[in-house]
Amino acid sequence: MPGIEGLRELAERFEGGDVELVMRREGEFDGLSPMVELAVHRIVQEALTNVVRHSGARRAAVSLVRHDDRLTVEIANDGAGRGSG
C-alpha cells in the first residue's frame, strides 16, 4: 500500500518534467497508521497532478512536518493557474 516512504518514488515520476519539485520532511514518521500514510500519499499525488495539469507552475514544493501527534502536509507552487480570466 502506498505510504509516506513511497512519496520519493512519486516525486521521481515528476522529475524531468516542466515542474521543478522540492520535497521536505521534518520529524519522525514512524507509527503512523497505514490509512493515514495512504491518505497522505493520495493527497500529495492528486495535488502534484493538479500542479502539472492546471497551474502553469515552474516550481512546486511538498512539505511534511510531524510534531507530536500532528502531521501537516503542504503543497505549494508558483503557478497562476490556467483559468479563463
MIKE-453721 format. One record per residue (C-alpha): residue in one letter; x, y, z. Coordinates in steps of 0.02 Angstrom, whole numbers, plus 50000, padded with zeros to 5 digits. Each point is the difference from the previous one (the first is absolute). Layout:
BEGIN
AXYZ/...
***
This chain:
BEGIN
M500005000050000/P500715017249956/G500605010250146/I501185013850050/E501554990349948/G499224998349827/L499995018949979/R501814999749943/E499534988449857/L498495010949961/A501125015449993/E501174991049878/R498544998249879/F499895019049993/E501885002649977/G500525004549825/G498335008249967/D499615018549988/V499845002250189/E501495000450118/L499494990850158/V500725001750175/M499474988450141/R500305003650184/R499704988550147/E500165005050181/G499724989150151/E499744981450030/F498754990849892/D500074983150085/G498414994250082/L498755008049879/S498554988849957/P499994992449825/M498405009649962/V500805016750045/E501514995849894/L498884995249854/A499005016150018/V501595010650001/H500654991049846/R498385002549904/I499845018350050/V501775003849941/Q499734989949841/E498405009449956/A500755016850044/L501544997349892/T498924993949857/N498985016050013/V501585010650006/V500634992149839/R498345000449908/H499225016350054/S501165012250088/G501285004949869/A501294998850140/R501874998649973/R500344995250182/A499084990250133/A500404995350178/V499314986150109/S500255001750187/L499604986750130/V500235005050182/R499614988850147/H500035007250174/D499354989150140/D498314993449941/R499775013249863/L500434997249817/T499965014949882/V500054997649812/E500275015349891/I500155000949811/A500455016849925/N500415005749824/D500415015949906/G498664998049867/A498625012249961/G498784987049939/R499294997749827/G498285007250026/S499075009949869/G500265016750089/
***
